[in-house]
Amino acid sequence: MAEKIAAGVIGTGFIGPVHVEAGRRLGNIEFVALAEANAELARSKADLLCIEKSYGDYRDLLADPQIRVVHNCTPNHLHYQVNKDILAAGKHVISEKPLAMNSAESRELVQLASESGLIHAVDFNYRYYPLIQHAKQMVQQGELGDVFTLRGSYLQDWLYLQTDWNWRLQPEMSGDSRAVADVGSHWCDLLQFITGESIVRVMADMRTVHKTRMKPKKQIETYAGKELSPSDYEPQDINTEDYASVLIELSGGARGVFSVSQVSAGRKNRLSFELDGSRCALAWDQEKPNDMWIGYREKANEILVKDPALLHEGAKEYAHYPGGHPEAYPDGPKNLFRNVYRAIEKGQMPDNPDWSTFVDGHKEMAICDAIIQSNREQKWTDVQY
């Protein structure tokens, strides 16, 4: 029986356990250690996830000789330094996005990763849905034709209320952009992946809906489910965007637009797009991930239902169940990790990785920086990769 690859995870908020669950489903990954902000929290989270070793300092995890791969699931403001330390420790790294807080930091990480020879990845998990892989194959094989236009949105409602609070509202922890950096980066990465083109220019309009929010005076867990009164809150000024719309230009000349919002009531995690080509059009909605609309001028439109028997050859291995058996969010990181760990088993970074790397993470940071600059100057802005 093949030996399992020992991995560690740093950070156990929402996304850390997602990494652990997805990795375990592959069978060849064993999470042997976990690191958190302090030893007590680390031990409690490790017990919850049935992980043997726990560390109250992530640098102790990096010093563990058993661990070959580290999953960086920390808050945004820690990504740059933790990624840098992982590479310095000689470990392969899978980082959550954003790769860093700005493109200067991400550019440095790309250089360090390249010099290290280590395998590096960023979790742009939406690429790895079966129908997304099929859409990319359609573009590559000429079925879409020339790309005319693209449009879409990523809408959520988890910050809809003035009393909604999360660390992502604090620029010192999440960065100068919130909605664009948090969810818009996924949309941009997805459309660049499908089209094979890069976003080269942007024109942005960003808006903070709740310019003041009410922050709980204590950690929300300490209220133990009781209804909070006005005296339990303190007002906080907000300087990052709840909403943005961005005009974009692709390297091939196509134009498009996308909107992001974290204050759209009823929209839980709606990443959607429409892509218009000279031969047909495509539309997809992450909340209905097993259907893809294909539009035609000269004949009836189609709905392609996720079924390995109907997918292009390059997309088949991303569908693990027969038609009629839904696959969605938890399967994206599993497919990503499968591709990354294949390379780890071989021991080297391939020339053309079949996953999102630090290079892709840097591209999204450069796009985000350009969007912030465009909004500030209110003009078209070139993306400086």
VOGU-3710 file (C-alpha; in Angstrom, 3 decimals, decimal comma):
1> maekiaagvi> 0,000/0,000/0,000  1,311/3,452/-0,942  2,483/5,639/1,939  0,289/8,601/2,729  1,647/12,132/2,345  1,870/13,925/5,695  0,274/17,360/5,710  -0,317/20,129/8,212  -2,929/22,868/8,298  -2,486/26,358/9,745
11> gtgfigpvhv> -5,760/28,056/10,662  -9,130/26,431/11,357  -11,811/28,988/10,632  -14,361/28,160/7,945  -11,907/27,076/5,267  -9,380/25,035/7,289  -11,784/22,147/7,990  -12,845/22,312/4,306  -9,230/21,576/3,333  -8,998/18,718/5,833
21> eagrrlgnie> -12,256/17,096/4,708  -11,422/17,430/1,000  -7,912/16,072/1,471  -9,091/13,081/3,471  -11,514/12,105/0,731  -8,578/11,557/-1,619  -7,154/8,816/0,564  -3,442/9,532/0,043  -3,260/12,554/2,367  -2,939/12,376/6,153
31> fvalaeanae> -3,288/15,565/8,168  -0,898/14,897/11,044  -0,723/18,348/12,640  -2,656/21,566/13,101  -1,586/25,048/14,205  -3,727/27,806/15,683  -3,332/31,123/17,500  -2,604/29,463/20,853  -1,996/25,980/22,246  -5,429/25,591/23,883
41> larskadllc> -7,332/26,515/20,730  -5,052/24,337/18,623  -5,629/21,300/20,822  -9,407/21,742/20,888  -9,564/22,113/17,087  -7,211/19,154/16,593  -9,421/16,986/18,809  -12,486/18,084/16,863  -10,831/17,175/13,545  -9,144/14,000/14,900
51> ieksygdyrd> -5,655/15,326/14,158  -2,873/13,923/16,352  -0,498/16,857/16,824  -1,323/20,478/17,625  0,805/23,606/17,837  0,093/27,017/19,347  2,720/28,564/17,063  2,727/27,783/13,344  6,520/27,967/13,246  6,633/24,851/15,428
61> lladpqirvv> 4,481/23,079/12,844  6,899/24,154/10,106  9,760/22,646/12,114  8,024/19,252/12,267  10,110/16,954/10,032  7,176/14,621/9,377  5,209/17,256/7,470  5,797/17,603/3,730  2,888/19,859/2,724  1,329/22,811/4,542
71> hnctpnhlhy> -2,149/24,219/3,914  -2,219/27,939/4,762  -5,777/28,724/5,915  -5,012/31,771/8,038  -6,737/35,191/7,783  -5,682/37,381/4,845  -3,163/39,578/6,647  -1,088/36,527/7,604  -0,927/34,898/4,161  2,216/36,660/2,937
81> qvnkdilaag> 4,430/35,971/5,966  3,127/32,453/6,553  3,600/31,527/2,873  7,101/32,975/2,995  7,928/30,947/6,114  6,489/27,743/4,619  8,748/28,064/1,587  11,748/28,863/3,799  11,027/25,691/5,773  11,235/23,650/2,562
91> khvisekpla> 7,585/22,549/2,592  5,205/22,402/-0,355  2,387/24,924/0,124  -1,310/25,243/-0,681  -2,459/28,745/0,226  -5,872/30,243/0,556  -6,463/33,386/-1,446  -5,615/36,191/-1,490  -1,989/35,147/-1,867  -0,875/38,319/-0,049
101> mnsaesrelv> -2,157/41,801/0,847  -0,940/43,507/-2,340  0,769/42,753/-5,635  4,232/43,760/-4,379  4,053/41,016/-1,747  2,550/38,472/-4,148  5,212/39,227/-6,779  7,883/38,444/-4,173  6,184/35,176/-3,252  6,102/34,098/-6,911
111> qlasesglih> 9,849/34,715/-7,106  10,568/32,844/-3,874  8,401/29,897/-4,908  10,108/29,689/-8,284  13,571/29,744/-6,728  12,620/27,119/-4,140  11,574/24,455/-6,629  8,746/23,589/-4,250  5,185/22,912/-5,365  2,849/25,845/-4,724
121> avdfnyryyp> -0,881/26,339/-5,183  -3,667/28,824/-4,451  -7,195/27,615/-3,726  -9,251/28,991/-6,617  -11,550/26,027/-6,177  -14,278/26,998/-8,662  -12,005/26,044/-11,567  -12,393/22,392/-10,652  -16,130/21,935/-11,109  -16,796/19,458/-13,944
131> liqhakqmvq> -18,822/21,885/-16,079  -16,193/24,618/-15,704  -13,561/22,239/-17,009  -15,922/21,374/-19,875  -16,436/25,068/-20,658  -12,682/25,576/-20,867  -12,436/22,628/-23,244  -15,196/24,139/-25,398  -13,166/27,357/-25,726  -9,923/25,517/-26,438
141> qgelgdvftl> -11,552/23,377/-29,128  -13,165/26,353/-30,847  -16,779/25,502/-30,011  -17,403/28,931/-28,488  -15,642/30,755/-31,318  -14,162/34,203/-30,755  -14,954/35,709/-27,359  -17,214/38,751/-27,872  -18,299/39,763/-24,359  -18,478/38,461/-20,812
151> rgsylqdwly> -20,512/39,521/-17,797  -21,587/38,209/-14,454  -21,591/38,713/-10,724  -20,729/37,259/-7,356  -23,487/38,098/-4,879  -23,802/37,320/-1,169  -25,879/38,569/1,766  -23,803/37,643/4,813  -22,956/41,333/5,472  -26,445/42,612/4,578
161> lqtdwnwrlq> -27,296/44,003/8,018  -25,589/46,912/9,715  -25,061/44,623/12,713  -23,312/41,933/10,658  -19,666/41,790/11,706  -16,593/39,834/10,632  -12,816/40,332/10,650  -12,969/40,869/6,882  -14,464/44,305/7,587  -11,126/45,447/9,041
171> pemsgdsrav> -8,602/46,549/6,348  -5,642/45,748/8,580  -6,738/42,105/8,483  -8,368/41,742/5,061  -6,711/44,417/2,897  -7,816/47,656/1,238  -10,485/45,850/-0,805  -13,102/43,501/0,599  -15,841/42,364/-1,805  -13,600/42,566/-4,890
181> advgshwcdl> -10,634/40,866/-3,216  -12,730/38,280/-1,396  -15,190/37,106/-4,055  -14,403/39,176/-7,140  -11,017/37,473/-7,304  -12,794/34,133/-7,771  -14,897/35,533/-10,607  -11,902/37,044/-12,392  -9,824/33,896/-12,004  -12,661/31,727/-13,299
191> lqfitgesiv> -13,275/33,748/-16,463  -9,572/34,054/-17,216  -9,220/30,291/-16,744  -12,101/29,499/-19,099  -11,131/31,970/-21,831  -7,369/31,486/-21,558  -7,007/35,290/-21,645  -5,932/37,886/-19,082  -7,708/40,970/-17,794  -5,541/43,864/-18,972
201> rvmadmrtvh> -7,619/46,996/-18,163  -10,313/47,865/-15,632  -12,730/50,691/-14,848  -14,204/50,402/-11,373  -16,987/51,853/-9,252  -16,929/50,772/-5,599  -19,422/51,643/-2,875  -19,602/51,212/0,874  -23,295/50,781/1,701  -22,891/50,628/5,491
211> ktrmkpkkqi> -20,364/53,380/6,214  -20,801/52,635/9,906  -21,376/49,153/11,282  -22,176/47,925/14,776  -19,454/45,681/16,162  -20,215/43,390/19,131  -18,167/44,490/22,139  -17,242/40,883/22,909  -16,525/37,801/20,844  -19,889/36,772/19,400
221> etyagkelsp> -19,537/33,276/20,937  -19,649/34,769/24,436  -23,261/35,867/23,950  -24,298/32,194/23,751  -27,184/32,737/21,355  -28,911/35,511/23,282  -30,366/38,420/21,356  -27,988/41,361/21,489  -29,203/44,758/22,698  -27,953/48,147/21,413
231> sdyepqdint> -25,609/48,396/24,419  -23,810/45,239/23,280  -22,485/47,032/20,171  -20,044/49,809/19,423  -20,020/51,764/16,111  -17,143/51,231/13,699  -16,327/53,231/10,573  -16,097/51,064/7,436  -13,693/51,921/4,631  -13,951/48,870/2,360
241> edyasvliel> -16,576/48,208/-0,288  -19,836/46,311/0,164  -20,475/46,539/-3,588  -18,537/47,139/-6,809  -19,055/47,023/-10,563  -16,041/46,737/-12,835  -15,710/47,131/-16,596  -12,947/44,891/-17,936  -10,962/44,367/-21,123  -9,368/41,017/-21,975
251> sggargvfsv> -6,023/40,521/-23,683  -7,836/39,287/-26,811  -9,901/42,481/-27,032  -13,217/41,315/-25,571  -14,997/43,628/-23,146  -17,112/42,744/-20,165  -18,452/43,724/-16,764  -18,915/42,067/-13,404  -20,495/43,113/-10,113  -19,788/41,930/-6,615
261> sqvsagrknr> -21,905/42,462/-3,527  -22,028/41,224/0,045  -25,312/43,029/0,769  -27,676/41,322/-1,728  -30,536/39,839/0,291  -31,246/36,203/-0,469  -28,063/35,623/-2,481  -25,971/33,239/-0,422  -23,049/32,438/-2,704  -24,141/33,244/-6,256
271> lsfeldgsrc> -21,172/33,297/-8,603  -22,582/33,458/-12,134  -21,384/34,380/-15,593  -22,421/34,598/-19,237  -19,816/34,293/-21,963  -20,723/35,303/-25,522  -18,797/33,810/-28,434  -19,103/33,934/-32,211  -20,536/30,393/-32,348  -22,511/30,102/-29,106
281> alawdqekpn> -22,874/31,487/-25,599  -22,409/29,898/-22,169  -24,054/30,658/-18,833  -23,440/29,060/-15,428  -24,511/29,668/-11,829  -22,518/28,249/-8,900  -25,710/27,807/-6,869  -26,967/25,474/-9,649  -23,582/23,971/-10,486  -24,661/20,861/-12,357
291> dmwigyreka> -26,369/22,691/-15,247  -24,802/24,829/-17,959  -26,865/26,830/-20,460  -25,590/26,894/-24,043  -27,206/29,518/-26,247  -27,539/29,575/-30,054  -28,951/31,965/-32,651  -29,803/29,410/-35,333  -31,209/26,527/-33,265  -32,761/25,695/-29,924
301> neilvkdpal> -30,758/26,460/-26,801  -29,456/23,590/-24,684  -29,008/22,731/-21,022  -25,943/20,543/-20,483  -26,413/18,474/-17,328  -23,282/17,310/-15,551  -22,677/13,728/-16,682  -19,213/12,257/-17,295  -20,555/10,567/-20,436  -21,397/13,976/-21,947
311> lhegakeyah> -18,248/15,896/-20,997  -15,132/16,538/-23,053  -12,339/14,075/-22,390  -10,265/16,634/-20,481  -13,160/17,307/-18,111  -14,300/13,745/-17,388  -11,950/13,099/-14,475  -13,417/16,078/-12,606  -16,810/14,338/-12,429  -16,695/11,472/-9,929
321> ypgghpeayp> -20,334/10,393/-9,976  -22,784/9,441/-12,747  -25,259/11,872/-14,261  -28,026/12,869/-11,859  -25,676/12,714/-8,861  -24,865/16,360/-7,965  -21,300/17,526/-7,394  -20,490/20,978/-6,074  -18,521/23,105/-3,625  -16,747/20,418/-1,537
331> dgpknlfrnv> -15,595/18,681/-4,719  -13,721/21,728/-6,066  -10,894/21,716/-3,514  -10,779/17,917/-3,639  -10,053/18,032/-7,380  -7,488/20,796/-6,876  -5,704/18,888/-4,113  -5,705/15,720/-6,220  -3,831/17,532/-8,989  -1,364/19,140/-6,575
341> yraiekgqmp> -0,625/15,946/-4,638  -0,052/14,044/-7,876  2,848/16,393/-8,515  4,059/16,050/-4,915  4,165/12,282/-5,348  6,347/12,795/-8,426  8,473/15,285/-6,512  8,623/18,232/-8,887  6,723/21,229/-10,184  5,533/20,534/-13,750
351> dnpdwstfvd> 6,069/23,053/-16,551  2,312/23,442/-17,045  0,562/22,749/-13,734  -3,076/21,662/-13,934  -3,933/23,786/-10,917  -3,883/27,446/-9,822  -0,394/28,437/-8,657  1,200/31,427/-6,939  1,391/32,984/-10,420  -2,404/32,929/-10,614
361> ghkemaicda> -2,624/34,281/-7,078  -0,357/37,172/-8,066  -2,475/37,933/-11,140  -5,527/38,392/-8,943  -3,625/40,701/-6,594  -2,512/42,825/-9,585  -6,108/43,022/-10,855  -7,362/43,999/-7,396  -4,707/46,718/-7,069  -5,720/48,105/-10,477
371> iiqsnreqkw> -9,404/48,096/-9,478  -8,644/50,033/-6,286  -6,580/52,556/-8,264  -9,266/52,875/-10,946  -11,951/53,569/-8,371  -9,767/56,156/-6,676  -8,875/57,961/-9,918  -12,193/57,236/-11,704  -10,584/56,208/-14,994  -9,554/53,161/-17,011
381> tdvqy> -6,452/51,615/-15,422  -3,968/49,109/-16,848  -3,278/45,966/-14,814  0,419/45,859/-13,907  1,396/42,214/-13,711
//
